[in-house]
Amino acid sequence: MSFTVLKTLHLVSMVSWFAALFYLPRLFVYHASATDKISQDRFVIMERKLYRGIMTPAMIATLVFGLWMAVLNWGYLKTQGWFHTKMVLAVLLIGYHHVCLAHLKRFARGENKKSHVYFRWFNEVPVIFLLLMVALAVIRPF
């Protein structure tokens, strides 16, 4: 597989992952505000399908294609500080992904204690990751 194809697949899967990372916490905002059982049950289904059907497969694809590209370019990347920083951010983003799962499970059990305001702020976290990771990959500041 050519490097260009790998890069394309990495970028498409990354865009899909981030779309889900933006949308799931937004669903949490609405879920935390829902007062009726029908809405709450509907949000549980939507959140689960988004997490399992889109978000996690997109994360896995992003990691597979990204690591594949890193292996192909390891001679260059192993000395690049921007790349090491980007990898630290990727690990932290995977952690955020799993925090989303913890929130999803609490909502599914009816045990959420966080407000819609908390989730509005929580929803901003992936924006920061996206800005930093894209800037590192494009600008390569160090």
C-alpha positions as CSV (number, residue, x, y, z in Angstrom):
1,M,0.0,0.0,0.0
2,S,1.4,3.4,-0.9
3,F,2.2,6.0,1.6
4,T,-0.3,8.4,0.0
5,V,-3.1,5.8,0.4
6,L,-2.1,5.2,4.1
7,K,-2.1,9.0,4.7
8,T,-5.5,9.3,3.1
9,L,-7.0,6.5,5.2
10,H,-5.4,7.9,8.3
11,L,-6.9,11.3,7.7
12,V,-10.4,10.0,6.8
13,S,-10.5,7.8,9.9
14,M,-9.1,10.7,12.1
15,V,-11.9,13.0,10.8
16,S,-14.5,10.3,11.6
17,W,-13.0,9.8,15.1
18,F,-13.0,13.5,15.9
19,A,-16.6,13.9,14.5
20,A,-17.7,11.3,17.0
21,L,-15.6,12.8,19.8
22,F,-17.4,16.1,19.2
23,Y,-20.8,14.6,18.9
24,L,-20.9,12.1,21.8
25,P,-20.3,14.7,24.5
26,R,-22.9,16.9,22.8
27,L,-25.3,13.9,23.2
28,F,-24.3,13.8,26.9
29,V,-25.3,17.5,27.2
30,Y,-28.8,16.8,25.9
31,H,-29.0,13.5,27.9
32,A,-28.1,15.3,31.2
33,S,-30.9,17.7,30.5
34,A,-33.5,15.1,29.6
35,T,-36.2,14.6,32.1
36,D,-38.5,12.0,30.6
37,K,-37.7,8.2,30.4
38,I,-38.3,7.9,26.7
39,S,-35.7,10.6,25.9
40,Q,-33.2,9.2,28.3
41,D,-33.6,5.7,26.8
42,R,-33.2,7.1,23.3
43,F,-30.0,8.9,24.3
44,V,-28.6,5.7,25.8
45,I,-29.2,3.9,22.5
46,M,-27.8,6.7,20.4
47,E,-24.7,7.1,22.6
48,R,-24.0,3.3,22.5
49,K,-24.3,3.1,18.8
50,L,-22.1,6.1,18.2
51,Y,-19.4,4.8,20.5
52,R,-19.4,1.2,19.3
53,G,-20.3,1.7,15.7
54,I,-18.3,4.7,14.7
55,M,-16.1,6.2,17.4
56,T,-14.2,3.1,18.4
57,P,-13.7,1.7,14.9
58,A,-12.5,5.1,13.7
59,M,-10.1,5.3,16.6
60,I,-8.7,1.9,15.8
61,A,-8.3,2.7,12.1
62,T,-6.6,6.1,12.9
63,L,-4.1,4.3,15.2
64,V,-3.5,1.4,12.7
65,F,-2.9,3.7,9.7
66,G,-0.9,6.3,11.8
67,L,1.3,3.6,13.3
68,W,1.8,2.0,9.9
69,M,3.0,5.4,8.5
70,A,5.3,5.9,11.5
71,V,6.9,2.5,11.0
72,L,7.5,3.3,7.4
73,N,9.2,6.6,8.4
74,W,10.7,5.6,11.7
75,G,14.3,6.6,10.7
76,Y,13.1,10.2,10.4
77,L,10.3,10.4,13.0
78,K,12.3,8.9,15.9
79,T,14.4,12.1,16.1
80,Q,11.4,14.6,15.7
81,G,10.2,16.3,18.9
82,W,6.9,17.3,17.3
83,F,6.2,13.7,16.5
84,H,6.9,12.6,20.1
85,T,4.6,15.3,21.4
86,K,1.9,14.3,18.9
87,M,2.1,10.7,20.2
88,V,1.8,11.9,23.8
89,L,-1.4,13.8,22.8
90,A,-2.7,10.7,20.9
91,V,-2.3,8.6,24.1
92,L,-4.1,11.3,26.1
93,L,-6.8,11.4,23.4
94,I,-7.3,7.7,23.8
95,G,-7.7,8.3,27.5
96,Y,-10.4,10.9,26.7
97,H,-12.1,8.3,24.5
98,H,-12.2,5.9,27.4
99,V,-13.5,8.6,29.8
100,C,-16.4,9.0,27.3
101,L,-17.0,5.3,27.7
102,A,-17.2,5.7,31.5
103,H,-19.7,8.5,31.1
104,L,-21.7,6.4,28.6
105,K,-21.9,3.5,31.1
106,R,-23.0,5.8,33.9
107,F,-25.8,7.2,31.8
108,A,-26.8,3.7,30.7
109,R,-27.1,2.7,34.4
110,G,-28.9,5.9,35.3
111,E,-26.1,7.0,37.6
112,N,-24.9,10.2,35.9
113,K,-24.2,12.9,38.5
114,K,-22.8,15.5,36.1
115,S,-24.7,18.5,34.8
116,H,-25.2,19.6,31.2
117,V,-22.8,22.5,32.0
118,Y,-20.1,20.0,32.8
119,F,-20.6,18.2,29.5
120,R,-20.6,21.5,27.6
121,W,-17.0,22.1,28.9
122,F,-16.1,18.4,28.5
123,N,-17.2,18.8,24.8
124,E,-14.5,21.3,24.2
125,V,-11.6,19.0,25.1
126,P,-11.3,17.3,21.7
127,V,-11.1,20.7,20.0
128,I,-7.9,21.5,21.9
129,F,-6.5,18.1,21.0
130,L,-7.4,18.6,17.3
131,L,-5.8,22.1,17.1
132,L,-2.6,20.9,18.8
133,M,-2.2,17.7,16.9
134,V,-2.9,19.3,13.5
135,A,-0.6,22.2,14.2
136,L,2.2,19.8,15.3
137,A,1.8,17.7,12.1
138,V,1.6,20.7,9.7
139,I,4.0,23.3,11.3
140,R,6.5,20.8,12.9
141,P,7.7,23.4,15.3
142,F,10.5,21.3,16.8
